[in-house]
């Protein structure tokens, strides 16, 4: 069965792009607009990967990663941000985050990243 991916992205155009792109790549995306919605979906459903934006209203994507890995320590979390290079340079990594992808992201980059973190 194709991987189910929880997508957390507050910008509607980016969220729709990710949803359409992930579907075309053979994944099953569940789209959410903020951390509250995402964490509620995470409680109700089973996911293979969480793909979250860093800059979200209210609770950041970094906090989403912490919450997700607290509940499911082996869950791969991919962080999307326009500040990827700076974060990697300054901090190296973020708690609970398997991979940091810079925006704008391409479907090829996304597909390669998912292939590297998805089981099977």
N, CA, C and O atoms as a GROMACS GRO file, in nm:
protein
  480
    1UNK      N    1   0.085  -0.119   0.000
    1UNK     CA    2   0.000   0.000   0.000
    1UNK      C    3   0.089   0.125   0.000
    1UNK      O    4   0.196   0.126   0.061
    2UNK      N    5   0.044   0.227  -0.068
    2UNK     CA    6   0.124   0.350  -0.078
    2UNK      C    7   0.127   0.422   0.057
    2UNK      O    8   0.031   0.416   0.133
    3UNK      N    9   0.239   0.491   0.085
    3UNK     CA   10   0.254   0.560   0.213
    3UNK      C   11   0.151   0.671   0.232
    3UNK      O   12   0.119   0.744   0.139
    4UNK      N   13   0.101   0.682   0.354
    4UNK     CA   14   0.012   0.792   0.390
    4UNK      C   15   0.096   0.900   0.455
    4UNK      O   16   0.170   0.874   0.550
    5UNK      N   17   0.084   1.022   0.404
    5UNK     CA   18   0.169   1.132   0.448
    5UNK      C   19   0.084   1.245   0.505
    5UNK      O   20  -0.008   1.294   0.439
    6UNK      N   21   0.116   1.284   0.628
    6UNK     CA   22   0.050   1.398   0.690
    6UNK      C   23   0.124   1.524   0.647
    6UNK      O   24   0.243   1.540   0.675
    7UNK      N   25   0.054   1.613   0.578
    7UNK     CA   26   0.112   1.739   0.529
    7UNK      C   27   0.059   1.854   0.614
    7UNK      O   28  -0.062   1.869   0.631
    8UNK      N   29   0.151   1.934   0.669
    8UNK     CA   30   0.114   2.050   0.751
    8UNK      C   31   0.172   2.173   0.682
    8UNK      O   32   0.293   2.196   0.686
    9UNK      N   33   0.085   2.252   0.621
    9UNK     CA   34   0.129   2.370   0.545
    9UNK      C   35   0.019   2.475   0.551
    9UNK      O   36  -0.094   2.449   0.510
   10UNK      N   37   0.052   2.594   0.601
   10UNK     CA   38  -0.050   2.698   0.616
   10UNK      C   39  -0.079   2.775   0.487
   10UNK      O   40  -0.188   2.830   0.473
   11UNK      N   41   0.015   2.779   0.394
   11UNK     CA   42  -0.010   2.849   0.267
   11UNK      C   43  -0.089   2.757   0.174
   11UNK      O   44  -0.041   2.650   0.135
   12UNK      N   45  -0.209   2.801   0.139
   12UNK     CA   46  -0.299   2.714   0.062
   12UNK      C   47  -0.240   2.670  -0.072
   12UNK      O   48  -0.254   2.553  -0.108
   13UNK      N   49  -0.175   2.761  -0.145
   13UNK     CA   50  -0.121   2.722  -0.276
   13UNK      C   51  -0.012   2.616  -0.262
   13UNK      O   52  -0.005   2.522  -0.342
   14UNK      N   53   0.072   2.630  -0.160
   14UNK     CA   54   0.179   2.531  -0.137
   14UNK      C   55   0.116   2.398  -0.092
   14UNK      O   56   0.158   2.291  -0.137
   15UNK      N   57   0.016   2.407  -0.005
   15UNK     CA   58  -0.053   2.286   0.044
   15UNK      C   59  -0.115   2.210  -0.072
   15UNK      O   60  -0.104   2.087  -0.080
   16UNK      N   61  -0.181   2.283  -0.162
   16UNK     CA   62  -0.244   2.218  -0.278
   16UNK      C   63  -0.140   2.157  -0.372
   16UNK      O   64  -0.159   2.046  -0.423
   17UNK      N   65  -0.029   2.227  -0.394
   17UNK     CA   66   0.081   2.175  -0.476
   17UNK      C   67   0.133   2.044  -0.416
   17UNK      O   68   0.150   1.945  -0.487
   18UNK      N   69   0.157   2.045  -0.285
   18UNK     CA   70   0.208   1.924  -0.219
   18UNK      C   71   0.108   1.810  -0.229
   18UNK      O   72   0.146   1.695  -0.254
   19UNK      N   73  -0.019   1.840  -0.208
   19UNK     CA   74  -0.123   1.736  -0.216
   19UNK      C   75  -0.130   1.674  -0.354
   19UNK      O   76  -0.132   1.551  -0.368
   20UNK      N   77  -0.133   1.758  -0.455
   20UNK     CA   78  -0.140   1.709  -0.593
   20UNK      C   79  -0.012   1.634  -0.631
   20UNK      O   80  -0.018   1.525  -0.689
   21UNK      N   81   0.102   1.692  -0.597
   21UNK     CA   82   0.230   1.629  -0.629
   21UNK      C   83   0.248   1.495  -0.561
   21UNK      O   84   0.290   1.398  -0.625
   22UNK      N   85   0.216   1.488  -0.433
   22UNK     CA   86   0.230   1.362  -0.360
   22UNK      C   87   0.135   1.256  -0.415
   22UNK      O   88   0.171   1.139  -0.425
   23UNK      N   89   0.014   1.296  -0.452
   23UNK     CA   90  -0.081   1.202  -0.513
   23UNK      C   91  -0.026   1.147  -0.644
   23UNK      O   92  -0.033   1.027  -0.671
   24UNK      N   93   0.030   1.236  -0.726
   24UNK     CA   94   0.088   1.193  -0.854
   24UNK      C   95   0.206   1.098  -0.834
   24UNK      O   96   0.232   1.012  -0.918
   25UNK      N   97   0.278   1.116  -0.724
   25UNK     CA   98   0.392   1.029  -0.694
   25UNK      C   99   0.349   0.895  -0.632
   25UNK      O  100   0.432   0.810  -0.602
   26UNK      N  101   0.217   0.880  -0.615
   26UNK     CA  102   0.166   0.753  -0.564
   26UNK      C  103   0.146   0.747  -0.414
   26UNK      O  104   0.125   0.639  -0.358
   27UNK      N  105   0.152   0.861  -0.347
   27UNK     CA  106   0.133   0.865  -0.202
   27UNK      C  107  -0.010   0.904  -0.170
   27UNK      O  108  -0.085   0.947  -0.257
   28UNK      N  109  -0.048   0.889  -0.044
   28UNK     CA  110  -0.181   0.928   0.004
   28UNK      C  111  -0.165   1.044   0.102
   28UNK      O  112  -0.150   1.022   0.222
   29UNK      N  113  -0.169   1.169   0.052
   29UNK     CA  114  -0.152   1.284   0.142
   29UNK      C  115  -0.281   1.318   0.218
   29UNK      O  116  -0.391   1.308   0.164
   30UNK      N  117  -0.264   1.357   0.343
   30UNK     CA  118  -0.372   1.414   0.423
   30UNK      C  119  -0.327   1.556   0.452
   30UNK      O  120  -0.227   1.578   0.520
   31UNK      N  121  -0.401   1.654   0.400
   31UNK     CA  122  -0.361   1.794   0.407
   31UNK      C  123  -0.421   1.865   0.528
   31UNK      O  124  -0.542   1.858   0.552
   32UNK      N  125  -0.335   1.933   0.605
   32UNK     CA  126  -0.381   2.013   0.717
   32UNK      C  127  -0.316   2.152   0.708
   32UNK      O  128  -0.209   2.168   0.650
   33UNK      N  129  -0.385   2.252   0.766
   33UNK     CA  130  -0.341   2.391   0.750
   33UNK      C  131  -0.264   2.445   0.871
   33UNK      O  132  -0.201   2.550   0.860
   34UNK      N  133  -0.270   2.376   0.985
   34UNK     CA  134  -0.197   2.424   1.103
   34UNK      C  135  -0.165   2.308   1.196
   34UNK      O  136  -0.208   2.195   1.176
   35UNK      N  137  -0.088   2.341   1.299
   35UNK     CA  138  -0.040   2.236   1.390
   35UNK      C  139  -0.154   2.170   1.468
   35UNK      O  140  -0.150   2.049   1.492
   36UNK      N  141  -0.252   2.247   1.508
   36UNK     CA  142  -0.364   2.192   1.584
   36UNK      C  143  -0.437   2.086   1.501
   36UNK      O  144  -0.463   1.975   1.548
   37UNK      N  145  -0.469   2.122   1.378
   37UNK     CA  146  -0.537   2.030   1.285
   37UNK      C  147  -0.450   1.906   1.259
   37UNK      O  148  -0.500   1.794   1.253
   38UNK      N  149  -0.320   1.930   1.242
   38UNK     CA  150  -0.227   1.820   1.213
   38UNK      C  151  -0.217   1.722   1.329
   38UNK      O  152  -0.225   1.600   1.309
   39UNK      N  153  -0.200   1.773   1.450
   39UNK     CA  154  -0.186   1.685   1.566
   39UNK      C  155  -0.315   1.609   1.594
   39UNK      O  156  -0.311   1.495   1.641
   40UNK      N  157  -0.430   1.671   1.566
   40UNK     CA  158  -0.558   1.600   1.581
   40UNK      C  159  -0.566   1.485   1.480
   40UNK      O  160  -0.608   1.375   1.514
   41UNK      N  161  -0.525   1.511   1.355
   41UNK     CA  162  -0.525   1.405   1.253
   41UNK      C  163  -0.427   1.295   1.290
   41UNK      O  164  -0.455   1.177   1.268
   42UNK      N  165  -0.313   1.332   1.347
   42UNK     CA  166  -0.210   1.235   1.386
   42UNK      C  167  -0.263   1.140   1.494
   42UNK      O  168  -0.226   1.023   1.497
   43UNK      N  169  -0.348   1.192   1.581
   43UNK     CA  170  -0.409   1.109   1.687
   43UNK      C  171  -0.508   1.008   1.630
   43UNK      O  172  -0.520   0.897   1.681
   44UNK      N  173  -0.579   1.047   1.523
   44UNK     CA  174  -0.687   0.964   1.468
   44UNK      C  175  -0.643   0.863   1.364
   44UNK      O  176  -0.703   0.756   1.352
   45UNK      N  177  -0.539   0.896   1.287
   45UNK     CA  178  -0.500   0.812   1.174
   45UNK      C  179  -0.357   0.763   1.187
   45UNK      O  180  -0.280   0.810   1.270
   46UNK      N  181  -0.324   0.667   1.101
   46UNK     CA  182  -0.188   0.614   1.097
   46UNK      C  183  -0.116   0.673   0.977
   46UNK      O  184  -0.168   0.671   0.865
   47UNK      N  185   0.003   0.726   1.001
   47UNK     CA  186   0.081   0.787   0.893
   47UNK      C  187   0.217   0.719   0.883
   47UNK      O  188   0.267   0.660   0.979
   48UNK      N  189   0.276   0.728   0.764
   48UNK     CA  190   0.409   0.675   0.740
   48UNK      C  191   0.515   0.783   0.750
   48UNK      O  192   0.630   0.756   0.784
   49UNK      N  193   0.476   0.908   0.720
   49UNK     CA  194   0.567   1.022   0.721
   49UNK      C  195   0.487   1.147   0.756
   49UNK      O  196   0.368   1.157   0.723
   50UNK      N  197   0.553   1.243   0.823
   50UNK     CA  198   0.494   1.375   0.846
   50UNK      C  199   0.581   1.476   0.772
   50UNK      O  200   0.703   1.479   0.789
   51UNK      N  201   0.516   1.558   0.691
   51UNK     CA  202   0.583   1.663   0.614
   51UNK      C  203   0.526   1.795   0.663
   51UNK      O  204   0.410   1.827   0.637
   52UNK      N  205   0.608   1.874   0.735
   52UNK     CA  206   0.556   1.996   0.794
   52UNK      C  207   0.637   2.119   0.756
   52UNK      O  208   0.760   2.114   0.743
   53UNK      N  209   0.566   2.228   0.737
   53UNK     CA  210   0.629   2.359   0.718
   53UNK      C  211   0.685   2.402   0.854
   53UNK      O  212   0.631   2.364   0.957
   54UNK      N  213   0.793   2.479   0.853
   54UNK     CA  214   0.849   2.530   0.979
   54UNK      C  215   0.765   2.645   1.032
   54UNK      O  216   0.726   2.645   1.149
   55UNK      N  217   0.737   2.744   0.946
   55UNK     CA  218   0.666   2.864   0.988
   55UNK      C  219   0.516   2.847   0.981
   55UNK      O  220   0.455   2.869   0.876
   56UNK      N  221   0.457   2.806   1.092
   56UNK     CA  222   0.312   2.788   1.099
   56UNK      C  223   0.254   2.887   1.200
   56UNK      O  224   0.324   2.929   1.292
   57UNK      N  225   0.128   2.925   1.183
   57UNK     CA  226   0.066   3.013   1.283
   57UNK      C  227   0.050   2.937   1.415
   57UNK      O  228   0.015   2.819   1.415
   58UNK      N  229   0.074   3.004   1.526
   58UNK     CA  230   0.059   2.938   1.657
   58UNK      C  231   0.182   2.854   1.689
   58UNK      O  232   0.287   2.907   1.723
   59UNK      N  233   0.167   2.724   1.677
   59UNK     CA  234   0.274   2.631   1.710
   59UNK      C  235   0.356   2.601   1.584
   59UNK      O  236   0.300   2.569   1.480
   60UNK      N  237   0.489   2.612   1.593
   60UNK     CA  238   0.577   2.594   1.477
   60UNK      C  239   0.588   2.449   1.433
   60UNK      O  240   0.551   2.357   1.506
   61UNK      N  241   0.639   2.431   1.313
   61UNK     CA  242   0.664   2.297   1.261
   61UNK      C  243   0.767   2.223   1.344
   61UNK      O  244   0.763   2.100   1.354
   62UNK      N  245   0.858   2.297   1.404
   62UNK     CA  246   0.958   2.235   1.494
   62UNK      C  247   0.887   2.172   1.614
   62UNK      O  248   0.924   2.062   1.657
   63UNK      N  249   0.787   2.240   1.668
   63UNK     CA  250   0.712   2.186   1.781
   63UNK      C  251   0.624   2.068   1.735
   63UNK      O  252   0.606   1.972   1.810
   64UNK      N  253   0.570   2.075   1.614
   64UNK     CA  254   0.495   1.961   1.558
   64UNK      C  255   0.585   1.838   1.555
   64UNK      O  256   0.544   1.729   1.594
   65UNK      N  257   0.710   1.855   1.509
   65UNK     CA  258   0.806   1.744   1.504
   65UNK      C  259   0.829   1.686   1.644
   65UNK      O  260   0.832   1.564   1.660
   66UNK      N  261   0.846   1.773   1.743
   66UNK     CA  262   0.867   1.727   1.881
   66UNK      C  263   0.748   1.645   1.931
   66UNK      O  264   0.764   1.537   1.988
   67UNK      N  265   0.627   1.698   1.908
   67UNK     CA  266   0.505   1.630   1.954
   67UNK      C  267   0.487   1.495   1.885
   67UNK      O  268   0.452   1.396   1.950
   68UNK      N  269   0.512   1.492   1.756
   68UNK     CA  270   0.497   1.368   1.678
   68UNK      C  271   0.595   1.263   1.728
   68UNK      O  272   0.557   1.148   1.750
   69UNK      N  273   0.721   1.301   1.745
   69UNK     CA  274   0.821   1.202   1.786
   69UNK      C  275   0.805   1.161   1.932
   69UNK      O  276   0.849   1.053   1.972
   70UNK      N  277   0.743   1.246   2.013
   70UNK     CA  278   0.712   1.208   2.151
   70UNK      C  279   0.609   1.094   2.149
   70UNK      O  280   0.619   1.000   2.228
   71UNK      N  281   0.512   1.104   2.060
   71UNK     CA  282   0.406   1.004   2.051
   71UNK      C  283   0.447   0.882   1.969
   71UNK      O  284   0.402   0.770   1.995
   72UNK      N  285   0.532   0.904   1.871
   72UNK     CA  286   0.574   0.797   1.780
   72UNK      C  287   0.722   0.817   1.746
   72UNK      O  288   0.754   0.877   1.643
   73UNK      N  289   0.811   0.767   1.831
   73UNK     CA  290   0.955   0.796   1.819
   73UNK      C  291   1.020   0.761   1.684
   73UNK      O  292   1.119   0.822   1.647
   74UNK      N  293   0.966   0.664   1.613
   74UNK     CA  294   1.028   0.624   1.485
   74UNK      C  295   0.965   0.690   1.363
   74UNK      O  296   1.002   0.658   1.249
   75UNK      N  297   0.872   0.783   1.385
   75UNK     CA  298   0.804   0.850   1.274
   75UNK      C  299   0.899   0.946   1.203
   75UNK      O  300   0.951   1.038   1.267
   76UNK      N  301   0.922   0.926   1.072
   76UNK     CA  302   1.006   1.023   1.001
   76UNK      C  303   0.931   1.156   0.983
   76UNK      O  304   0.818   1.158   0.934
   77UNK      N  305   0.996   1.265   1.022
   77UNK     CA  306   0.940   1.399   1.005
   77UNK      C  307   1.032   1.476   0.911
   77UNK      O  308   1.153   1.484   0.933
   78UNK      N  309   0.973   1.531   0.805
   78UNK     CA  310   1.047   1.613   0.709
   78UNK      C  311   1.000   1.757   0.729
   78UNK      O  312   0.880   1.785   0.730
   79UNK      N  313   1.096   1.847   0.746
   79UNK     CA  314   1.065   1.988   0.769
   79UNK      C  315   1.089   2.067   0.641
   79UNK      O  316   1.196   2.058   0.581
   80UNK      N  317   0.989   2.143   0.600
   80UNK     CA  318   1.000   2.231   0.483
   80UNK      C  319   1.019   2.374   0.531
   80UNK      O  320   0.944   2.422   0.616
   81UNK      N  321   1.119   2.442   0.476
   81UNK     CA  322   1.143   2.580   0.517
   81UNK      C  323   1.224   2.656   0.413
   81UNK      O  324   1.303   2.597   0.340
   82UNK      N  325   1.203   2.784   0.407
   82UNK     CA  326   1.284   2.870   0.322
   82UNK      C  327   1.420   2.898   0.386
   82UNK      O  328   1.507   2.959   0.324
   83UNK      N  329   1.437   2.854   0.511
   83UNK     CA  330   1.559   2.881   0.587
   83UNK      C  331   1.642   2.755   0.608
   83UNK      O  332   1.719   2.749   0.704
   84UNK      N  333   1.630   2.656   0.522
   84UNK     CA  334   1.698   2.527   0.541
   84UNK      C  335   1.848   2.542   0.560
   84UNK      O  336   1.905   2.485   0.653
   85UNK      N  337   1.914   2.618   0.472
   85UNK     CA  338   2.059   2.632   0.481
   85UNK      C  339   2.102   2.695   0.613
   85UNK      O  340   2.199   2.651   0.676
   86UNK      N  341   2.031   2.800   0.655
   86UNK     CA  342   2.065   2.867   0.780
   86UNK      C  343   2.047   2.776   0.900
   86UNK      O  344   2.130   2.775   0.991
   87UNK      N  345   1.938   2.698   0.902
   87UNK     CA  346   1.911   2.607   1.014
   87UNK      C  347   2.020   2.501   1.023
   87UNK      O  348   2.074   2.475   1.131
   88UNK      N  349   2.053   2.441   0.910
   88UNK     CA  350   2.156   2.337   0.907
   88UNK      C  351   2.290   2.396   0.951
   88UNK      O  352   2.364   2.334   1.027
   89UNK      N  353   2.320   2.516   0.901
   89UNK     CA  354   2.446   2.583   0.936
   89UNK      C  355   2.455   2.617   1.084
   89UNK      O  356   2.557   2.592   1.148
   90UNK      N  357   2.347   2.674   1.139
   90UNK     CA  358   2.348   2.721   1.276
   90UNK      C  359   2.328   2.610   1.379
   90UNK      O  360   2.393   2.609   1.483
   91UNK      N  361   2.239   2.517   1.349
   91UNK     CA  362   2.200   2.419   1.451
   91UNK      C  363   2.232   2.275   1.413
   91UNK      O  364   2.229   2.186   1.498
   92UNK      N  365   2.261   2.251   1.287
   92UNK     CA  366   2.292   2.114   1.244
   92UNK      C  367   2.168   2.030   1.222
   92UNK      O  368   2.145   1.979   1.112
   93UNK      N  369   2.086   2.015   1.327
   93UNK     CA  370   1.963   1.937   1.315
   93UNK      C  371   1.862   1.987   1.417
   93UNK      O  372   1.895   2.065   1.507
   94UNK      N  373   1.739   1.942   1.402
   94UNK     CA  374   1.633   1.979   1.495
   94UNK      C  375   1.576   1.852   1.556
   94UNK      O  376   1.566   1.749   1.489
   95UNK      N  377   1.539   1.860   1.681
   95UNK     CA  378   1.484   1.744   1.752
   95UNK      C  379   1.363   1.686   1.679
   95UNK      O  380   1.267   1.757   1.648
   96UNK      N  381   1.369   1.557   1.652
   96UNK     CA  382   1.257   1.488   1.589
   96UNK      C  383   1.252   1.500   1.437
   96UNK      O  384   1.169   1.436   1.373
   97UNK      N  385   1.340   1.582   1.379
   97UNK     CA  386   1.337   1.605   1.234
   97UNK      C  387   1.439   1.514   1.166
   97UNK      O  388   1.559   1.520   1.195
   98UNK      N  389   1.390   1.432   1.074
   98UNK     CA  390   1.476   1.339   1.001
   98UNK      C  391   1.549   1.411   0.888
   98UNK      O  392   1.664   1.380   0.857
   99UNK      N  393   1.481   1.509   0.826
   99UNK     CA  394   1.535   1.574   0.708
   99UNK      C  395   1.479   1.716   0.697
   99UNK      O  396   1.362   1.740   0.730
  100UNK      N  397   1.562   1.810   0.652
  100UNK     CA  398   1.518   1.948   0.630
  100UNK      C  399   1.527   1.977   0.481
  100UNK      O  400   1.634   1.965   0.421
  101UNK      N  401   1.415   2.016   0.422
  101UNK     CA  402   1.410   2.049   0.279
  101UNK      C  403   1.387   2.198   0.262
  101UNK      O  404   1.303   2.258   0.330
  102UNK      N  405   1.462   2.259   0.171
  102UNK     CA  406   1.446   2.401   0.143
  102UNK      C  407   1.330   2.427   0.047
  102UNK      O  408   1.303   2.347  -0.043
  103UNK      N  409   1.264   2.539   0.069
  103UNK     CA  410   1.159   2.584  -0.023
  103UNK      C  411   1.224   2.680  -0.123
  103UNK      O  412   1.319   2.748  -0.086
  104UNK      N  413   1.177   2.687  -0.244
  104UNK     CA  414   1.070   2.603  -0.299
  104UNK      C  415   1.123   2.462  -0.326
  104UNK      O  416   1.236   2.443  -0.370
  105UNK      N  417   1.038   2.365  -0.299
  105UNK     CA  418   1.077   2.225  -0.316
  105UNK      C  419   1.024   2.175  -0.450
  105UNK      O  420   0.915   2.214  -0.494
  106UNK      N  421   1.100   2.089  -0.515
  106UNK     CA  422   1.054   2.029  -0.640
  106UNK      C  423   1.000   1.889  -0.610
  106UNK      O  424   1.033   1.830  -0.507
  107UNK      N  425   0.919   1.838  -0.699
  107UNK     CA  426   0.866   1.702  -0.681
  107UNK      C  427   0.979   1.599  -0.685
  107UNK      O  428   0.973   1.499  -0.613
  108UNK      N  429   1.081   1.622  -0.766
  108UNK     CA  430   1.194   1.528  -0.772
  108UNK      C  431   1.266   1.521  -0.637
  108UNK      O  432   1.297   1.413  -0.588
  109UNK      N  433   1.291   1.637  -0.578
  109UNK     CA  434   1.358   1.641  -0.447
  109UNK      C  435   1.271   1.576  -0.341
  109UNK      O  436   1.320   1.499  -0.258
  110UNK      N  437   1.143   1.608  -0.343
  110UNK     CA  438   1.049   1.551  -0.247
  110UNK      C  439   1.042   1.399  -0.262
  110UNK      O  440   1.046   1.326  -0.162
  111UNK      N  441   1.034   1.352  -0.384
  111UNK     CA  442   1.026   1.209  -0.412
  111UNK      C  443   1.152   1.137  -0.362
  111UNK      O  444   1.143   1.032  -0.298
  112UNK      N  445   1.270   1.194  -0.391
  112UNK     CA  446   1.396   1.133  -0.346
  112UNK      C  447   1.404   1.130  -0.194
  112UNK      O  448   1.450   1.032  -0.136
  113UNK      N  449   1.360   1.237  -0.129
  113UNK     CA  450   1.363   1.244   0.017
  113UNK      C  451   1.269   1.140   0.077
  113UNK      O  452   1.305   1.069   0.170
  114UNK      N  453   1.148   1.131   0.023
  114UNK     CA  454   1.052   1.033   0.073
  114UNK      C  455   1.103   0.891   0.054
  114UNK      O  456   1.086   0.806   0.141
  115UNK      N  457   1.166   0.865  -0.060
  115UNK     CA  458   1.222   0.732  -0.086
  115UNK      C  459   1.328   0.696   0.019
  115UNK      O  460   1.342   0.580   0.056
  116UNK      N  461   1.401   0.797   0.066
  116UNK     CA  462   1.507   0.772   0.164
  116UNK      C  463   1.454   0.752   0.306
  116UNK      O  464   1.521   0.690   0.388
  117UNK      N  465   1.335   0.804   0.337
  117UNK     CA  466   1.283   0.792   0.474
  117UNK      C  467   1.167   0.695   0.489
  117UNK      O  468   1.138   0.650   0.600
  118UNK      N  469   1.099   0.662   0.378
  118UNK     CA  470   0.984   0.571   0.386
  118UNK      C  471   1.029   0.426   0.401
  118UNK      O  472   1.116   0.381   0.327
  119UNK      N  473   0.971   0.354   0.496
  119UNK     CA  474   1.002   0.213   0.508
  119UNK      C  475   0.952   0.136   0.386
  119UNK      O  476   0.845   0.165   0.333
  120UNK      N  477   1.028   0.040   0.344
  120UNK     CA  478   0.985  -0.043   0.231
  120UNK      C  479   1.015   0.025   0.105
  120UNK      O  480   0.988  -0.028  -0.002
   0.00000   0.00000   0.00000
